Amino acid sequence: MGVALYKWGRACFDFGVNKVEDAYEIFTENKQGDLNQREREYIKMGFNKELEK
């Protein structure tokens, strides 16, 4: 699950989403529920490309 969330964050960045908070909002609408802390962490990591060198 973590890899999928990371890729979600990365894809949001690649598609031009301006802020990680906007990526959270898009995911929340798709999930139809609130994000937990782990989901937020993985999406943020992907959005900020933290695992890429």
C-alpha positions in Angstrom: 0.0 0.0 0.0 2.8 2.4 0.8 4.3 2.2 -2.7 0.9 3.0 -4.3 0.5 6.0 -2.0 4.0 7.2 -2.8 3.2 6.9 -6.5 0.0 8.8 -6.0 1.9 11.7 -4.5 4.5 11.6 -7.2 1.8 11.5 -9.9 0.1 14.5 -8.4 3.3 16.4 -8.6 3.9 15.3 -12.2 0.4 16.4 -13.2 1.0 19.9 -11.8 -0.7 19.8 -8.4 0.7 22.9 -6.6 0.6 21.8 -3.0 0.7 18.6 -1.1 -2.4 19.6 0.7 -4.2 19.6 -2.7 -3.0 16.1 -3.3 -4.4 15.1 0.1 -7.8 16.6 -0.9 -7.9 14.9 -4.2 -7.1 11.5 -2.6 -9.7 12.1 0.1 -12.4 12.8 -2.5 -11.4 9.6 -4.3 -11.3 7.5 -1.1 -14.5 9.1 0.2 -13.0 9.3 3.7 -10.4 10.9 5.8 -6.7 10.1 5.4 -4.8 8.5 8.3 -1.3 9.6 9.3 0.5 6.9 7.3 -1.3 7.8 4.1 -0.4 11.4 4.6 3.3 10.5 5.1 3.5 8.3 2.0 1.7 10.8 -0.2 4.0 13.6 1.1 7.1 11.6 0.4 6.0 10.9 -3.2 5.0 14.5 -3.8 8.4 15.7 -2.5 10.3 12.9 -4.3 12.0 11.9 -1.1 13.0 8.4 -2.2 14.5 9.5 -5.5 18.1 10.5 -6.0 
